Amino acid sequence: MSLSSSGPSSSSGPANENASVILFTGFPGFLGRELLPRVLAREPELRALCVVQQKFMVQARAAVAELAAAQPALTGRIELAVGDITLPDLGLPAGAAARVRDVYHLAAIYDLAVPSALADKVNVGGTRNVLDFAERCPGLRRVHYVSTCYVSGRYTGIFSETDLEKGQRFNNHYESTKHLAEVLVRQRMVAGLPATIYRPAVVVGDSRTGATQKLDGPYYLIKWLLRQGPVALLPFIGDPSRFRFNMVPCDFVVDAITYLSGLPESLGKTYALADPDPPTCEEVLGLMAAAVDKRVLRVPLSPGLARAAIRRVPGVHRLLQLPAELVDYMEHPTHYDSRATHAALAAAGIHPGRFADHVKVMVAFTRAHMQVSSAAMA
């Protein structure tokens, strides 16, 4: 059987019926686009089947063409199939599961302000459908699930890689639904599903080029500083010396998942892809201020006042273009214990580096791409 999308396939040449196939969700998202070619590079005979919503198919075809042009060895090895993780069987043709050896599930709504119903449908329901599909794959070796460190919610203290249900409360529906989705994955693992879980912290652009697909999270603050004149006002929420902001560059996340997913001993484990020594919020703001090369005046605000002003005072949100949800992460009480992850990555020399070392390329990329959207793919 040759799988086809409900439209032209982006692979060239006929599908090899006997080839090993990985099912991939979250392509052509930024992490998915970077991770997919690295996973395929491990095995020359490996092929990928990417589940893509119809509305992203043009973008996905362009991404496949660009990857093949840059890496000719990928030509004909990436198939695109119209599908949707919110549908039973992911909307794929009957028999698709028979070809799948591994599943990489990256697709989710990455939006701090996502409505509850949408977050539940995609993050929880979509993950359930992917797990159901994986269990119908007779040749399944493993599911690789990309979660988030923020399944911790607002847990106060050290959150380990084995922690999940700690009675925590959540800042938003994104966090709570990603937590529920990981609960589903853990339950299936207990029941025998072979899987590995990866929890990135806040993912920012490439540490060398600054490239990223959307400007959200800490980029809101960078854009706010860049929009102002030689003297810029910068809100300091609460006591920024008390809390830390954990950011990791996307190339670290992709390199880590590529390496860890290829290790037999990573089966059944959970990895926190986080900065082991993250900067304080005060250090983050100071480094951003220095990188934009402006005189910055601090404006101290209480967290409650900042949220209320952004949400309720006319014109404040339009002026600042900062979401109220960002305030919660300026007083985040959780520290992520990622020692086991970094011990596993040490042999490959993979490390997130320091925020101080790549903040300048973040600012340079943002300055050159102020028009890039902060909207999530949904």
C-alpha positions, 0 to 999 in steps of 0.5 A: 500500500502506498500512503498518499495525502488527500492531495499530491504527495511531497515525496518523490518516487514511489513509497518503499513498502518495506521501508521503516517509517516514523510517524511525525506530528508537529511538522512543519513547526519549528522544532519539527522541521529541525528535528525530522532531518536529524532523525532521518540522518541516523538511518539511510533507509528510514522514511517519515510520514508527517501528519499535516492539517490541510491548511498547513499543507502548502507550508509543509510542501515548501519545507520538504522541498527546502530540506531536500534542496539543502540535504539531497539524501532526504529526497523522496524520504518524507511523505506528507499525509493530510490528517489531524491529531484530533481525529480518530486514527489521525484521519489517516487511511486504513492500514497506515499503522502497519508501516509505522515503527516509531512515533514522534509526537510534537504537535500541540497548541503552544499558546499561554492564552489558549482557550480551554476547549481548544487546548483540551481538544488538541493537547489532551484529545490529540495525544490520546488519539496518537497513543491509540494509533501507536498501540495499533502499530504492530511494529512499534518500537517506541513513542517519543513524546514532547511534553514541557517542563511546565507540567509542573504548574506553579509547584514551589520548589524542586521538580524532578524528572520523575515528578508529575502529579504533585498537587500543583495548580496551573497558570493557564490551560496550556500548562494544565492540558499538557500536564493531563496529556503527559498523565495519559502517556505515563498511564500507557507506559505503565500499561506497557507502551514503549515511550520516552518523554522530553520536557523542554523549558521555554524554547528560544531561537537558535543559539548561533543564528537567533532564528525562530518561527514565532516571537513570543515569551521573552521576545515580547520584552525584547520587542517592547524594548526595541520599539522604544527610543534611546531611553526605554522603560522596562517593567520589573515585576515584583522582586525579579531577584527571587525568581529564575527564568528557564530558557533553552535554545532550540538547537539544544532541544533538537540536538538533545532529542535527536541524541536521546531518542537514539539511545536504547537506554532512554526507553521509559525515561523522562528528560528535562531539557532545561538550563541547569543554572538559569538566570534570575529574572533580574539578570534576564532583564539586565542582559536584554537591556544591555543587548538592545544598547539602550538606556533602560529605566526600571518601572517596578510593578507588583504582579497583580497590578501588572496583570490588572493593567494589561487586562483591564486598563484601556490602551495598556495592552495595545501599548505594551503588546505584552500578554498578561500571562507573561507576568506569571513567568516572571515569578515562577516558583519552580526549579527543574532538576535536570541533572540526569538529563545533562549526565546523559547528554554529557557524553555527546557534548550537548549543553544549552549554554548560557543565556548571556551567550546567546541573548545578543543573537536573539535581539539581532534576529528580533530586530531584523524580523519584528514582523514575525508573528507571536501566534501559535500554529493551530 
